Amino acid sequence: MQERSIIESLINGNSLALATLYRKYAEKAYWLSFKYLGNKMLAEDAVHDIFLKLWEKRGKIDLDQPIEPFLFTILRNHLIDMLRKHQEELFVIDDNAEVFNLCAQAADDSDIATDRYEFIRKAYDMLTPSQQQIFHYKLTGKYTNEEIAQRLGCTVSTVKSHYYQVLTKLRQLARDMALSALLAMPLTGSFLDLL
């Protein structure tokens, strides 16, 4: 089935046309969402949400234009909204350093792994020397707060305080970087241009 006839069916309320477009674009939308949100579950939710919005906005689709830029614009705007509304939830950086595991969720995607490595390097460079030491020890996951305090010759409360400051800086940096990247995107375009 030609894309034009699929879009025409979608505009006329055919849910099978939506399912066809979902099969065609959902994976691309997922990887783009994951790239900016850094969370599998939230990326999956974003994909479902944008196809629901596509269904709701089907009357606004221009039959003479390709559907991908229209869908991309919905996704871009949705991701920006998610980043603005849910910044605390999106950039949770916990004690087991899940966000910094370069191999975990994106082992097959070298671009995402490279982006995460660059994020870690940039974030690390923004920390004070004592914060860098604490971050390093916490990131390895081998040391308790007490052991880190002994190694650095400081109190446990200092370790906790510095680590809290590190996490706060990292959350803000992650949010700012993701939001800046999304805002810099053109309003129309192709998913392939961004992956």
C-alpha positions in Angstrom: 0.0 0.0 0.0 1.4 3.4 -1.0 2.0 5.8 1.9 -0.4 8.4 0.4 -3.3 5.9 0.5 -2.3 4.9 4.1 -2.3 8.5 5.1 -5.7 9.0 3.4 -7.1 6.0 5.3 -5.7 7.4 8.5 -7.3 10.8 7.9 -10.6 8.9 7.3 -10.3 7.2 10.7 -8.9 3.8 9.7 -7.0 2.4 12.7 -5.2 -0.2 10.6 -3.6 2.7 8.8 -2.3 4.0 12.1 -1.0 0.5 12.9 0.8 0.4 9.6 2.5 3.8 10.3 3.3 2.6 13.8 5.1 -0.5 12.4 7.0 1.8 10.0 8.1 4.6 12.3 7.9 3.3 15.9 11.4 1.9 16.1 13.0 5.1 14.8 10.8 7.2 17.2 11.8 4.9 20.1 15.6 5.3 19.5 15.3 9.1 19.1 13.2 9.2 22.3 15.7 7.0 24.1 18.6 9.2 23.0 17.1 12.2 24.6 15.3 10.7 27.6 17.9 8.0 28.5 15.2 5.6 29.8 13.6 2.7 28.0 10.2 2.9 29.7 9.9 6.6 29.2 11.0 6.3 25.5 8.3 3.6 25.0 5.7 5.8 26.6 6.8 8.7 24.4 6.3 6.6 21.2 2.8 5.4 22.3 1.9 9.0 23.1 3.0 10.5 19.8 1.0 7.9 17.8 -2.0 8.7 20.0 -1.4 12.4 19.2 -1.1 11.5 15.5 -4.5 9.8 15.7 -6.0 12.8 17.4 -4.5 15.2 14.9 -5.2 13.1 11.8 -7.6 15.9 10.5 -4.6 18.3 10.4 -2.5 16.1 8.2 -1.7 17.5 4.7 -2.2 14.7 2.3 0.3 16.3 -0.1 3.1 16.2 2.4 5.0 13.2 3.7 3.9 12.0 7.1 7.4 11.6 8.6 8.0 15.4 9.1 4.6 15.8 10.7 5.2 12.8 13.0 8.7 14.1 13.8 7.3 17.5 14.8 4.8 15.8 17.2 7.7 13.8 18.7 10.0 16.7 19.0 7.4 18.8 20.8 6.4 15.9 23.0 10.0 15.3 24.1 10.5 19.0 24.9 7.3 18.9 27.0 8.5 15.7 28.8 11.9 17.3 29.5 10.3 20.4 30.9 7.6 18.8 33.0 9.4 15.8 34.3 13.0 16.8 34.7 13.4 15.3 38.1 12.0 11.9 37.0 13.9 11.8 33.7 17.3 12.4 35.0 17.4 10.2 38.1 21.0 9.4 38.8 21.1 6.9 41.6 23.8 5.3 43.7 24.4 2.4 41.5 25.3 4.8 38.6 22.8 3.3 36.2 22.9 6.4 34.0 26.7 5.9 33.5 26.7 2.3 32.4 27.9 2.8 28.9 27.0 -0.8 27.9 23.7 -1.3 29.6 20.8 -0.1 27.5 22.5 0.9 24.3 25.2 -1.7 23.8 24.3 -2.0 20.1 24.2 1.7 19.5 27.6 3.3 19.4 26.3 6.8 18.9 24.4 6.6 22.2 27.3 5.1 24.0 29.5 7.9 22.6 27.0 10.5 23.6 27.0 9.1 27.2 30.8 9.0 27.3 30.9 12.6 26.2 28.3 13.5 28.8 30.3 11.8 31.5 33.5 13.5 30.5 31.9 16.9 30.3 30.2 16.5 33.7 33.3 15.1 35.3 35.3 18.2 34.1 32.7 20.5 35.8 33.2 19.0 39.2 35.6 20.2 41.9 38.6 17.9 42.6 37.1 16.5 45.8 33.8 15.9 44.0 35.6 14.2 41.2 37.3 11.8 43.7 34.0 11.0 45.4 32.2 10.6 42.1 35.0 8.2 41.0 34.7 6.1 44.1 30.9 6.0 44.0 30.8 5.2 40.3 32.9 2.1 40.8 30.3 0.8 43.3 33.0 -0.8 45.3 33.1 1.5 48.3 30.7 2.5 51.0 30.4 6.1 52.1 32.4 5.2 55.2 35.2 3.7 53.1 35.3 6.7 50.8 35.5 9.0 53.9 38.4 7.0 55.3 40.3 7.0 51.9 39.8 10.8 51.5 40.3 11.7 55.2 36.9 13.4 55.6 33.7 12.8 57.3 30.9 10.6 56.0 28.6 13.6 56.0 31.1 15.4 53.7 31.0 12.4 51.3 27.2 12.4 51.3 27.0 16.2 50.8 29.5 16.2 48.0 27.8 13.3 46.3 24.5 15.0 46.5 26.0 18.1 44.9 27.5 16.0 42.2 24.1 14.4 41.4 22.4 17.7 41.4 25.0 19.1 38.9 24.7 16.0 36.7 20.9 16.1 36.6 20.9 19.8 35.6 23.6 19.2 33.0 21.7 16.2 31.5 18.5 18.2 31.4 20.1 21.2 29.8 22.0 19.2 27.2 18.9 17.2 26.2 16.7 20.3 26.0 19.3 22.3 24.1 19.6 19.5 21.5 15.9 19.2 21.1 15.4 23.0 20.8 18.1 23.1 18.2 16.3 20.6 15.9 14.5 21.9 12.9 10.7 21.9 13.2 10.4 19.5 10.3 12.7 16.7 9.2 13.4 13.1 9.1 13.9 10.6 11.9 16.9 9.3 10.0 18.6 12.7 10.2 18.7 12.4 14.0 19.6 8.8 14.6 
